[in-house]
Amino acid sequence: MLIKRKILEKKRKMNDIERRKLLIESLKHSPNFDRDKIIFIKAPGRVNLVGGHTDYNLGYVLPCAVDRNIMIAAFSIEDKTATYKSINFKEEESFDIEDYDKIKAGWINYIKGIMKGYKDHNFVINGLIAAIHGTIPIGSGMGSSGAYEVANALTLKELNSIEISNLDLVKICFHAERDFLGIETGIMDQFTSLFGEKDSAICIDCKTLNYEVIKFPKQDIKLLVIDTNVKRAAKDALNQRKEECAKAINILKDKGIEIQSLRDLTIEKFEKVQNILPSKIAKRVKHIVYENDRVLKAKNALKDGNLKLVGEYMKESHLSLKNDYEVSCKELDCIFENTKNLHGIYGIRMTGAGFGGCLVALIQREYENRLIKEIDKNYYNSMNKHASIYSCSISQGAIKLN
């Protein structure tokens, strides 16, 4: 594990220039290679400060983009073939760009879904050769698939001179994952990867897709993304949570309560109707209702520059996800309990779907090295395993690199 952690740290330190060289090296023996034709695209992952499981309930979220990302180098070719090389997976796949049948290499199917999305919007896609490199840990809850989709969609947009709004590009990515691949998801990850701004959080209304950018008041903060190294096996449980939320809506509708999504319930309204619901489902709804309220309060606290209060809402969010939505696990809770009161910590919560994966901690930059050591030491002493801890800055959204 220690060797693995050193390898991860080494990869983290690879800068953009080195990664570009790595991508070019992967492409230079390709047919029709022309260095001058290559474009480079970078799309970031994300962490969510407050707003767990509210996105697919059409509520509010407060994420920010981070400097872990997907980078793609690509150039167009004359025929209708697409060739993609994954540096991380050490795999290469070629396919006809109008063949939308899914293949065994699942990472290619995301691209096929995006190509189909462009075709459904009557855009023409030409052949290409591309190489991909990522620094977002897969399955960690940092939005790797959303960043991957945005990076590929933006690559195709640039290579084919497609005129499309950023919001419509996000929707193509979202539908590629939800409808083409059949993966139940919200739109937060793709939205944050494209619309994120440096040193800022974005408050997204997942019903209207309106958003507000809130700049952090201090430059001396960092984000620690703490990977429990417990890989999520949560698909069935997450589908169950979504079914429970849908069931709650149907029950309330049957009782004559006008509601289209759980987002439509205020705290006051929930307190009046919660006894209508079975106890387990009432707990799920309670989390969503109070979590939406927490997002809006955290947004206002961030506007006021009150990072301590933002941190308190992060902690409340974790406890609600643990106790009411029940998507935590012993490893996540261990790190949360051991870390929440450490000096230099504003707040900490699980990020992503839960059942493993990562927590995000908002910290004072000056305590970064001490906190990394202390968090890992406490985790090892409690669980006899190490955490992989990534120090992240808040990044801008996806861009074409010069």
Secondary structure per residue as TSV (DSSP state, phi and psi in degrees):
chain	resnum	aa	ss	phi	psi
A	1	M	-	360.0	-40.5
A	2	L	H	-64.1	-38.2
A	3	I	H	-63.1	-44.1
A	4	K	H	-58.9	-42.7
A	5	R	H	-65.1	-37.5
A	6	K	H	-66.1	-38.9
A	7	I	H	-62.4	-45.2
A	8	L	H	-60.1	-41.4
A	9	E	H	-65.9	-38.7
A	10	K	H	-62.2	-43.8
A	11	K	H	-62.7	-38.7
A	12	R	H	-59.4	-34.3
A	13	K	T	-82.1	-7.2
A	14	M	-	-65.0	122.2
A	15	N	-	-85.7	175.8
A	16	D	H	-63.3	-36.4
A	17	I	H	-64.3	-44.1
A	18	E	H	-64.6	-38.6
A	19	R	H	-68.4	-37.6
A	20	R	H	-60.5	-43.5
A	21	K	H	-61.7	-39.8
A	22	L	H	-62.4	-42.8
A	23	L	H	-68.0	-42.5
A	24	I	H	-62.9	-41.1
A	25	E	H	-59.3	-37.4
A	26	S	H	-69.0	-27.2
A	27	L	H	-96.5	-19.9
A	28	K	T	-66.5	-19.0
A	29	H	T	-95.8	7.8
A	30	S	S	-74.7	150.2
A	31	P	T	-59.3	142.7
A	32	N	T	64.9	20.8
A	33	F	-	-61.2	131.0
A	34	D	-	-143.4	108.3
A	35	R	G	-55.2	-34.1
A	36	D	G	-72.2	-17.9
A	37	K	G	-89.4	-9.4
A	38	I	-	-73.8	135.7
A	39	I	E	-110.8	154.2
A	40	F	E	-122.2	130.9
A	41	I	E	-123.9	141.2
A	42	K	E	-133.4	129.8
A	43	A	E	-131.0	129.4
A	44	P	E	-85.8	156.5
A	45	G	E	-78.0	-170.7
A	46	R	E	-150.1	159.4
A	47	V	E	-123.7	155.7
A	48	N	E	-115.1	115.5
A	49	L	E	-71.4	-43.4
A	50	V	E	-149.6	144.1
A	51	G	-	118.4	54.1
A	52	G	T	-81.1	121.0
A	53	H	T	67.0	16.4
A	54	T	-	-88.1	-19.8
A	55	D	G	-66.2	-45.9
A	56	Y	G	-78.4	-4.8
A	57	N	G	-98.6	16.3
A	58	L	T	60.0	33.9
A	59	G	-	-99.5	-147.7
A	60	Y	E	-111.8	148.6
A	61	V	E	-138.5	157.9
A	62	L	E	-133.2	71.5
A	63	P	E	-93.5	173.7
A	64	C	E	-145.6	149.6
A	65	A	E	-76.8	148.7
A	66	V	E	-126.1	163.4
A	67	D	E	-84.7	37.4
A	68	R	E	-110.5	130.1
A	69	N	E	-151.6	173.7
A	70	I	E	-106.2	129.7
A	71	M	E	-118.7	135.4
A	72	I	E	-126.6	135.4
A	73	A	E	-113.5	133.5
A	74	A	E	-153.7	154.9
A	75	F	E	-144.4	153.4
A	76	S	E	-80.3	153.4
A	77	I	-	-131.1	169.5
A	78	E	S	-79.0	-29.1
A	79	D	S	-88.2	-171.3
A	80	K	S	-103.5	30.8
A	81	T	E	-106.5	139.4
A	82	A	E	-112.5	131.4
A	83	T	E	-123.8	125.4
A	84	Y	E	-122.9	135.7
A	85	K	E	-117.4	123.8
A	86	S	E	-100.7	115.5
A	87	I	T	-70.4	-38.7
A	88	N	T	-65.6	-43.5
A	89	F	T	-86.9	-12.7
A	90	K	T	56.4	45.5
A	91	E	E	-130.3	155.8
A	92	E	E	-136.6	136.1
A	93	E	E	-137.1	141.0
A	94	S	E	-124.9	145.9
A	95	F	E	-159.6	159.8
A	96	D	E	-71.9	132.5
A	97	I	T	-69.9	-11.2
A	98	E	T	-104.5	11.8
A	99	D	-	-99.2	109.8
A	100	Y	-	-102.9	11.8
A	101	D	-	-69.3	135.9
A	102	K	-	-71.4	148.9
A	103	I	-	-122.8	174.4
A	104	K	S	-64.1	-36.9
A	105	A	-	-73.8	94.3
A	106	G	H	-59.3	-29.1
A	107	W	H	-66.2	-23.2
A	108	I	H	-77.0	-31.8
A	109	N	H	-64.2	-30.1
A	110	Y	H	-60.1	-42.8
A	111	I	H	-66.1	-42.2
A	112	K	H	-60.7	-39.8
A	113	G	H	-62.4	-38.3
A	114	I	H	-69.6	-42.2
A	115	M	H	-60.1	-41.3
A	116	K	H	-64.9	-37.4
A	117	G	H	-61.2	-42.4
A	118	Y	H	-64.0	-42.6
A	119	K	H	-61.4	-41.6
A	120	D	H	-62.8	-22.1
A	121	H	T	-95.3	11.3
A	122	N	T	68.0	27.8
A	123	F	-	-94.4	147.5
A	124	V	-	-97.7	128.8
A	125	I	-	-109.5	131.1
A	126	N	-	-99.8	167.6
A	127	G	-	-64.4	159.2
A	128	L	E	-158.6	163.3
A	129	I	E	-125.2	130.8
A	130	A	E	-141.0	150.5
A	131	A	E	-124.4	142.7
A	132	I	E	-127.7	136.3
A	133	H	E	-137.9	133.8
A	134	G	E	-124.8	149.0
A	135	T	-	-120.5	13.5
A	136	I	S	-94.8	121.5
A	137	P	-	-60.2	127.0
A	138	I	T	-73.1	136.3
A	139	G	T	75.7	16.8
A	140	S	S	-97.5	-8.2
A	141	G	S	88.1	22.6
A	142	M	S	-107.2	16.2
A	143	G	-	73.8	36.8
A	144	S	H	-63.5	-40.8
A	145	S	H	-68.8	-39.1
A	146	G	H	-62.9	-42.7
A	147	A	H	-64.8	-39.2
A	148	Y	H	-62.4	-43.7
A	149	E	H	-64.2	-45.9
A	150	V	H	-64.4	-42.3
A	151	A	H	-60.2	-43.2
A	152	N	H	-71.2	-40.0
A	153	A	H	-64.2	-40.9
A	154	L	H	-68.7	-36.0
A	155	T	H	-60.2	-48.5
A	156	L	H	-65.1	-37.9
A	157	K	H	-59.7	-47.4
A	158	E	H	-69.9	-42.5
A	159	L	H	-67.5	-29.3
A	160	N	T	-108.3	10.4
A	161	S	T	50.5	45.8
A	162	I	-	-81.0	130.3
A	163	E	-	-96.7	106.4
A	164	I	-	-149.1	143.9
A	165	S	-	-72.4	157.9
A	166	N	H	-60.9	-37.4
A	167	L	H	-66.4	-41.3
A	168	D	H	-68.0	-32.4
A	169	L	H	-64.7	-43.0
A	170	V	H	-59.2	-42.1
A	171	K	H	-65.4	-37.6
A	172	I	H	-60.7	-43.3
A	173	C	H	-63.5	-45.1
A	174	F	H	-61.0	-45.9
A	175	H	H	-71.3	-28.9
A	176	A	I	-60.9	-41.1
A	177	E	I	-78.7	-45.4
A	178	R	I	-77.9	-47.4
A	179	D	I	-92.0	-45.2
A	180	F	I	-73.1	-45.5
A	181	L	S	-91.0	-16.6
A	182	G	-	74.5	27.7
A	183	I	-	-100.7	117.7
A	184	E	-	-66.8	121.5
A	185	T	-	-154.8	161.8
A	186	G	-	-95.0	-173.4
A	187	I	S	-103.1	0.9
A	188	M	H	-60.3	-44.9
A	189	D	H	-62.8	-48.5
A	190	Q	H	-65.3	-41.1
A	191	F	H	-61.9	-46.3
A	192	T	H	-67.2	-38.4
A	193	S	H	-62.6	-32.8
A	194	L	H	-92.7	-40.2
A	195	F	H	-96.7	-5.5
A	196	G	-	-57.4	149.9
A	197	E	-	-128.4	148.7
A	198	K	T	-59.7	136.9
A	199	D	T	57.1	29.7
A	200	S	E	-140.3	151.3
A	201	A	E	-100.2	159.2
A	202	I	E	-125.6	129.9
A	203	C	E	-95.2	115.3
A	204	I	E	-108.9	131.5
A	205	D	E	-90.7	106.0
A	206	C	T	-74.8	-4.6
A	207	K	T	-88.9	-49.1
A	208	T	T	-94.8	-18.3
A	209	L	-	65.5	17.6
A	210	N	-	-72.9	151.0
A	211	Y	E	-147.5	159.7
A	212	E	E	-133.7	132.3
A	213	V	E	-93.3	128.0
A	214	I	E	-122.5	115.5
A	215	K	E	-77.8	139.0
A	216	F	-	-67.3	142.2
A	217	P	S	-77.8	-16.8
A	218	K	-	-126.7	150.2
A	219	Q	S	-94.2	-6.1
A	220	D	S	-98.0	35.8
A	221	I	E	-114.4	157.5
A	222	K	E	-140.1	162.8
A	223	L	E	-111.1	131.4
A	224	L	E	-105.2	125.2
A	225	V	E	-102.9	117.0
A	226	I	E	-110.2	107.6
A	227	D	E	-88.6	121.0
A	228	T	-	-67.9	-14.2
A	229	N	S	60.7	26.6
A	230	V	-	-106.0	112.8
A	231	K	-	-79.5	135.7
A	232	R	-	-70.1	138.3
A	233	A	-	-129.6	62.9
A	234	A	-	-113.9	5.9
A	235	K	H	-57.5	-48.1
A	236	D	H	-64.2	-42.5
A	237	A	H	-66.0	-39.0
A	238	L	H	-67.3	-40.6
A	239	N	H	-61.3	-36.2
A	240	Q	H	-64.3	-41.2
A	241	R	H	-60.8	-42.6
A	242	K	H	-65.5	-38.5
A	243	E	H	-64.9	-38.1
A	244	E	H	-65.2	-39.2
A	245	C	H	-65.6	-42.3
A	246	A	H	-64.0	-39.2
A	247	K	H	-63.3	-39.7
A	248	A	H	-60.7	-43.3
A	249	I	H	-61.0	-44.6
A	250	N	H	-64.1	-40.4
A	251	I	H	-62.4	-45.2
A	252	L	H	-66.9	-37.6
A	253	K	H	-63.2	-41.1
A	254	D	H	-62.8	-23.7
A	255	K	T	-91.4	9.0
A	256	G	T	84.6	12.9
A	257	I	-	-90.6	124.1
A	258	E	-	-77.0	111.9
A	259	I	-	-156.2	133.6
A	260	Q	S	-105.3	-30.5
A	261	S	S	-150.1	166.4
A	262	L	G	-64.2	-19.4
A	263	R	G	-58.8	-25.9
A	264	D	G	-77.6	-7.5
A	265	L	-	-91.1	124.3
A	266	T	-	-84.7	168.8
A	267	I	H	-59.8	-45.0
A	268	E	H	-60.4	-44.2
A	269	K	H	-67.1	-40.5
A	270	F	H	-61.2	-43.9
A	271	E	H	-60.1	-29.8
A	272	K	H	-78.2	-29.3
A	273	V	H	-109.6	-3.3
A	274	Q	G	-61.2	-29.4
A	275	N	G	-72.4	-12.6
A	276	I	G	-70.4	-27.6
A	277	L	S	-92.0	146.9
A	278	P	-	-55.9	149.3
A	279	S	H	-58.0	-43.1
A	280	K	H	-65.1	-43.7
A	281	I	H	-67.9	-35.3
A	282	A	H	-60.8	-36.3
A	283	K	H	-64.9	-41.1
A	284	R	H	-63.0	-45.3
A	285	V	H	-65.6	-40.6
A	286	K	H	-55.8	-44.7
A	287	H	H	-59.4	-49.7
A	288	I	H	-60.8	-45.2
A	289	V	H	-63.8	-48.4
A	290	Y	H	-73.1	-30.1
A	291	E	H	-68.1	-41.4
A	292	N	H	-57.8	-42.2
A	293	D	H	-63.8	-39.5
A	294	R	H	-63.2	-40.4
A	295	V	H	-58.5	-48.0
A	296	L	H	-66.3	-37.0
A	297	K	H	-68.5	-39.9
A	298	A	H	-65.5	-38.7
A	299	K	H	-59.1	-46.1
A	300	N	H	-67.2	-37.9
A	301	A	H	-63.2	-39.4
A	302	L	H	-66.3	-39.8
A	303	K	H	-59.1	-37.2
A	304	D	T	-80.7	-4.0
A	305	G	T	76.7	17.9
A	306	N	-	-95.3	81.9
A	307	L	H	-68.9	-29.5
A	308	K	H	-61.5	-42.0
A	309	L	H	-70.4	-38.9
A	310	V	H	-55.8	-43.3
A	311	G	H	-62.0	-37.3
A	312	E	H	-65.6	-38.4
A	313	Y	H	-68.1	-33.4
A	314	M	H	-61.6	-44.9
A	315	K	H	-64.7	-42.7
A	316	E	H	-60.3	-39.0
A	317	S	H	-60.9	-45.1
A	318	H	H	-60.7	-45.8
A	319	L	H	-63.7	-35.8
A	320	S	H	-68.6	-40.5
A	321	L	H	-64.2	-33.9
A	322	K	H	-73.5	-50.8
A	323	N	H	-89.5	-35.3
A	324	D	T	-102.1	-45.3
A	325	Y	S	-88.1	-19.2
A	326	E	-	53.8	56.6
A	327	V	-	-122.0	19.3
A	328	S	-	-94.5	-174.4
A	329	C	-	-152.3	170.0
A	330	K	H	-63.0	-32.7
A	331	E	H	-70.9	-43.2
A	332	L	H	-60.4	-44.3
A	333	D	H	-68.6	-33.7
A	334	C	H	-61.1	-49.9
A	335	I	H	-65.3	-40.1
A	336	F	H	-58.6	-50.9
A	337	E	H	-66.5	-37.5
A	338	N	H	-75.8	-16.3
A	339	T	H	-112.2	-27.7
A	340	K	T	-59.2	-27.4
A	341	N	T	-109.4	10.2
A	342	L	S	-68.3	145.4
A	343	H	T	-65.0	131.6
A	344	G	T	100.4	-7.5
A	345	I	E	-95.8	124.8
A	346	Y	E	-82.6	-50.0
A	347	G	E	-161.9	163.5
A	348	I	E	-152.8	144.5
A	349	R	E	-160.5	162.1
A	350	M	E	-67.7	148.8
A	351	T	E	-128.4	143.8
A	352	G	S	94.9	-161.0
A	353	A	S	-74.0	-26.3
A	354	G	-	100.4	-165.3
A	355	F	S	60.0	24.9
A	356	G	S	131.4	-164.1
A	357	G	S	78.8	-134.5
A	358	C	E	-120.7	160.8
A	359	L	E	-114.5	156.5
A	360	V	E	-118.3	133.9
A	361	A	E	-119.6	132.1
A	362	L	E	-94.6	119.4
A	363	I	E	-131.6	164.8
A	364	Q	E	-81.1	127.9
A	365	R	G	-55.3	-37.4
A	366	E	G	-64.6	-18.9
A	367	Y	G	-102.1	11.2
A	368	E	H	-55.6	-54.9
A	369	N	H	-64.4	-42.1
A	370	R	H	-63.7	-42.4
A	371	L	H	-65.9	-40.7
A	372	I	H	-57.7	-46.3
A	373	K	H	-65.8	-43.1
A	374	E	H	-69.1	-41.9
A	375	I	H	-62.6	-45.9
A	376	D	H	-66.4	-40.2
A	377	K	H	-61.9	-46.4
A	378	N	H	-63.9	-38.8
A	379	Y	H	-65.6	-43.4
A	380	Y	H	-65.0	-43.1
A	381	N	H	-64.0	-31.3
A	382	S	H	-86.6	-39.0
A	383	M	H	-118.8	-2.9
A	384	N	S	60.0	34.9
A	385	K	S	-150.0	156.7
A	386	H	-	-94.1	151.4
A	387	A	-	-93.1	152.1
A	388	S	E	-100.4	119.7
A	389	I	E	-116.6	125.8
A	390	Y	E	-114.0	123.6
A	391	S	E	-86.2	121.9
A	392	C	E	-122.8	144.7
A	393	S	-	-102.0	161.1
A	394	I	B	-86.3	122.1
A	395	S	-	-103.1	163.8
A	396	Q	-	-77.1	166.8
A	397	G	-	-74.5	-171.9
A	398	A	-	-61.5	142.1
A	399	I	E	-145.4	158.8
A	400	K	E	-89.2	125.4
A	401	L	E	-81.6	147.3
A	402	N	-	-73.7	360.0
